[in-house]
Amino acid sequence: MESLNRGLVQIYTGGGKGKTTAALGLAMRACGHGLRALMIQFMKGASNTGELASAAKLYPQFEIIPSGKPCSKGVSNDECDYCRECFVNPDNVEDEDRAASRRAIELAKEKIGSGDYQLVILDEIVCALEFGLVELADVIALIEAKPPTLELVLTGRGAPPELIEKADLVTEMLPIKHPWDAGVKARKGIEY
């Protein structure tokens, strides 16, 4: 297994599309060079997303662990169409959302310290922070616990200055135009 001489902290933030997609691209690149990658998805249940299907084909080189609640429509993960109803409602955060994020923080601590991965992506952890599902101190503790040879990526809109200060690379995705604004629903294979 390959290793990194120096791992950095990256943040993909902003209101535009592409934060998770950029992190997935980085995981693909890492796997192509023999690195082992893990993505823990905060606030995302095990729905019918293309990245889960792709990661299953690359396992154990690349693994994705969804840590959100199941589809709110009550359908199976295979039938979930990744609608807005499956996301955490910031105006009505549920105890189930908080509990899932606490479990994800504990899992992240375990996986970051395991030495099993060269790249760990904490997908939507910044949104979980913004929604009050995780504490800033816990996210900073994850960054500070990062081994020197681990690349750590955090995604989600609204990265606070304290996280930006801790990062080595920060990219902000800016929304210019998005099909959601015109009523186009998420499309299988493109948005999920």
Secondary structure, DSSP 8 states (H G I E B T S, - for coil): ----SS--EEEEESSSS-HHHHHHHHHHHHHHTT--EEEEETT--S-S-HHHHHHHHHTTTEEEEE-S---TT---TTT----GGGS--TTS--HHHHHHHHHHHHHHHHHHHHS--SEEEEETHHHHHHTTSS-HHHHHHHHHT--TT-EEEEE-S---HHHHHH-SEEEE---S--GGGGT----TTTT-
